[in-house]
Amino acid sequence: MEEIKSERQKMIDGELYFAGDPELATARKFAREQMKLINREEDTQIRRQLVEETFGSTGTGSYIEPSISFDYGFNIHVGKNFYANFNSIFLDICPITIGDNCMFGPNAQLYAATHPLHPVKRNSGLEYGKPITIGDNVWLGGGVIIAPGVTLGNNVVVAAGAVVTKSFPDNCVIGGNPAKIIKEIDLEENKLSPLMIQRNKIDTLDKKIVALLEERMEVVEAIIEVKKSSDKQILDTTREQEVLNKIADYIENDQYEEVIKETYQGIMDASKHFQQKRLD
């Protein structure tokens, strides 16, 4: 026989649930009472005890500045040495799990709650959520917003004001709206020789360049189709020269002009060869 879930269990499991359920209404009322006690309490030890009573689980050494806001509290799980600056917001419809040694700047906002897109469902009182998982050693800058369903790996740094709408792996700095990877954090960098450090930078750049070259080849594929339908020739010397002239205009350091133009000539030659093979 299929077990009938309570609205609370549906909520925790990320399913549509009725927010007006009496059990959940009572839980929210209790959470608001706990918030008042936590935020008004001046004694650090008592405030920590109140947080431990309210949250689902807490590690040793955690410290949360007032004020903090949350929906229920029991869906919040923080690791050891957690620190949250002023005005944290945790919409813990689904579990919000935070690892060890994490630091949150002021006005950090974690939203595990969301609503149906269809207006009829949304207006009916049905809601749902997606869990948020934060790894170890994560630092959120001031005003960061974490959207429902996001997972951040270990050692991630999120720049102030970022809006994080998707998950990110370990060891990276992210920022912007929507957030993107700004740089990767090399935990072994201090142990590497100066040559290896520079080679690792080259490897990172090569990865980005290859991705852009793949995008360029996708456009070349489209050009091939156009040339097939219009019987245009592969070689267009006027277009080649236009491209090289534009490349020269993009170059800021004049000492690199010759080598970069030669590189682009090679790219165009390879592209012509690819087009000719496809047309043949």
C-alpha positions in Angstrom: 0.0 0.0 0.0 1.4 3.4 -1.0 2.3 5.6 1.9 0.5 9.0 1.9 3.0 11.8 2.5 2.3 14.7 4.8 2.6 18.2 3.3 5.7 18.7 5.3 7.4 15.6 3.8 6.3 16.7 0.3 7.9 20.0 0.9 11.2 18.5 2.1 11.2 16.1 -0.9 10.9 19.0 -3.4 7.3 18.1 -4.4 4.4 20.4 -4.8 2.8 20.9 -1.4 0.1 23.1 0.1 1.8 25.9 2.1 -1.4 26.6 4.1 -1.2 23.1 5.7 -1.9 23.5 9.5 1.3 21.6 10.5 3.4 23.9 8.4 1.6 27.0 9.6 2.4 26.0 13.2 6.0 25.3 12.2 6.4 28.7 10.6 4.9 30.4 13.7 7.4 28.6 15.9 10.2 29.6 13.6 9.3 33.3 13.9 9.3 33.1 17.6 12.7 31.5 17.5 13.9 34.3 15.1 12.9 36.9 17.6 14.7 35.2 20.4 17.9 34.7 18.4 18.0 38.2 17.0 17.3 39.9 20.3 19.7 37.8 22.4 22.9 39.7 23.2 24.6 36.9 25.0 26.7 35.0 22.4 26.5 31.6 24.1 22.7 31.8 24.6 22.2 32.9 20.9 24.3 29.9 19.7 22.2 27.6 21.9 19.0 29.0 20.4 20.4 28.4 16.9 21.4 24.9 17.8 17.8 24.2 19.1 16.3 25.7 15.9 18.4 24.4 13.1 18.4 20.8 11.8 22.0 20.4 12.8 25.0 22.6 13.6 28.7 22.0 13.9 31.0 23.3 16.7 32.3 26.8 16.5 29.4 28.2 14.5 28.6 31.9 14.9 25.7 33.9 13.4 25.3 37.6 13.6 21.9 39.2 14.0 19.7 39.3 12.2 18.9 36.1 10.6 15.6 35.1 8.8 14.4 31.7 7.9 11.1 29.8 7.0 11.4 26.8 9.3 15.0 26.4 10.6 14.8 22.6 10.8 15.9 22.3 7.1 19.1 24.2 7.8 22.3 22.2 8.4 25.6 23.9 9.0 29.1 22.4 9.5 31.7 23.4 12.0 33.2 26.9 12.2 30.4 28.4 10.2 30.2 32.2 10.3 27.3 34.3 8.9 27.5 38.1 8.9 24.5 40.5 9.4 21.1 40.0 7.8 21.3 36.4 6.5 18.2 35.0 4.8 17.6 31.2 4.5 14.4 30.2 2.8 14.6 26.6 3.9 11.6 25.0 2.2 14.0 22.2 1.1 17.2 21.3 3.0 20.0 23.9 2.9 23.2 22.1 3.7 26.4 24.1 4.4 29.8 22.4 4.9 32.7 23.1 7.3 34.6 26.4 7.6 32.2 28.5 5.5 31.9 32.2 5.7 28.9 34.3 4.6 29.1 38.1 4.1 26.3 40.4 5.1 22.9 40.1 3.3 23.7 36.6 2.0 20.4 35.1 0.7 19.8 31.4 0.1 16.5 30.6 -1.6 15.5 26.9 -1.6 11.9 28.0 -2.2 10.3 28.6 -5.5 6.8 28.6 -7.1 5.0 27.0 -10.1 5.3 29.0 -13.4 1.7 28.4 -14.3 -0.4 31.2 -12.7 -3.3 28.9 -11.7 -1.1 26.6 -9.8 0.8 29.5 -8.3 -2.4 31.2 -7.1 -3.8 28.0 -5.6 -1.2 28.1 -2.8 0.9 25.2 -4.1 4.6 25.7 -3.8 7.8 23.6 -4.1 11.5 23.9 -3.5 14.9 22.6 -4.5 17.7 21.9 -2.1 20.8 24.0 -1.8 24.2 22.4 -1.0 27.3 24.4 -0.1 30.7 22.6 0.2 33.5 23.1 2.7 35.6 26.3 2.8 33.1 28.3 0.8 33.1 32.1 1.1 30.0 34.1 0.0 30.6 37.8 -0.5 28.1 40.4 0.7 24.7 40.4 -1.0 25.1 37.1 -2.7 21.9 35.3 -3.9 21.9 31.5 -4.2 18.9 30.2 -6.3 17.0 27.0 -5.7 18.8 23.8 -6.6 22.3 25.1 -6.6 25.3 23.1 -5.4 28.7 24.7 -4.8 31.8 22.6 -4.5 34.5 22.9 -2.0 36.7 26.0 -1.8 34.4 28.2 -3.9 34.5 31.9 -3.5 31.5 33.9 -4.7 32.0 37.6 -5.4 29.9 40.2 -3.7 26.5 40.8 -5.4 26.6 37.6 -7.5 23.4 35.8 -8.4 24.1 32.1 -8.5 21.6 30.3 -10.7 23.5 27.1 -11.4 25.9 24.7 -9.7 29.7 25.1 -9.8 32.6 22.7 -9.1 35.4 22.8 -6.5 38.1 25.4 -6.5 36.8 28.4 -8.4 35.9 32.1 -8.0 32.6 33.0 -9.5 30.7 36.3 -9.9 28.2 38.3 -11.9 24.5 38.0 -12.7 24.1 35.2 -13.6 27.3 34.0 -11.9 30.1 32.6 -14.1 33.6 31.3 -13.4 36.0 34.2 -13.1 39.1 32.1 -12.3 40.1 28.7 -11.0 41.8 28.4 -7.6 45.0 26.3 -7.8 45.6 24.8 -4.4 49.0 23.6 -5.5 50.2 26.9 -7.0 52.6 27.7 -4.2 54.3 24.4 -4.6 54.9 24.7 -8.4 58.0 26.1 -10.1 57.6 29.5 -11.9 57.6 27.7 -15.2 54.9 25.3 -14.3 52.7 28.1 -12.9 52.9 29.9 -16.3 52.3 26.6 -18.2 49.2 26.0 -16.1 48.0 29.4 -17.1 48.6 28.5 -20.8 46.6 25.3 -20.3 43.7 27.3 -18.9 43.8 29.7 -21.8 44.1 26.9 -24.3 40.9 25.4 -22.9 39.0 28.6 -23.5 40.6 29.1 -26.9 39.5 25.6 -28.0 36.0 26.2 -26.9 35.9 29.4 -29.0 37.4 27.6 -32.0 34.7 25.0 -31.8 32.1 27.8 -31.8 33.9 29.3 -34.9 33.8 26.0 -36.7 30.1 25.7 -36.1 29.7 29.0 -37.9 32.0 27.6 -40.7 29.6 24.7 -41.0 26.8 27.1 -41.6 28.8 29.0 -44.2 29.5 25.7 -46.0 25.7 25.2 -46.3 25.3 28.7 -47.7 28.0 28.2 -50.2 26.5 24.8 -51.3 23.2 26.5 -52.1 24.7 29.5 -53.9 27.7 27.8 -55.6 30.1 30.3 -54.1 33.8 29.6 -54.2 35.8 28.6 -51.1 38.6 31.1 -51.5 37.6 34.7 -51.0 40.8 36.8 -50.8 38.9 40.0 -50.1 37.2 38.5 -47.1 40.5 37.1 -45.8 42.2 40.5 -46.0 39.2 42.1 -44.2 39.5 39.6 -41.4 43.3 40.2 -41.0 42.7 43.9 -41.0 40.1 43.6 -38.2 42.4 41.3 -36.2 45.2 43.9 -36.5 42.8 46.5 -35.1 41.9 44.3 -32.1 45.6 43.9 -31.1 46.6 46.2 -28.3 50.2 45.2 -28.0 52.0 45.9 -31.3 54.8 43.5 -30.7 52.3 40.6 -30.9 50.8 41.8 -34.2 52.9 39.7 -36.6 52.5 36.4 -34.7 48.8 36.8 -34.1 48.2 37.6 -37.8 50.2 34.5 -38.8 48.1 32.5 -36.3 44.9 33.7 -37.8 46.1 33.1 -41.3 46.7 29.5 -40.2 43.2 29.3 -38.8 41.7 30.6 -42.0 43.8 28.2 -44.1 42.7 25.3 -42.0 39.1 26.5 -42.3 39.4 26.6 -46.1 40.8 23.1 -46.2 37.9 21.9 -44.0 35.4 23.6 -46.2 36.9 22.1 -49.4 36.9 18.6 -47.9 33.2 19.0 -46.9 32.2 20.4 -50.3 34.1 17.6 -52.2 
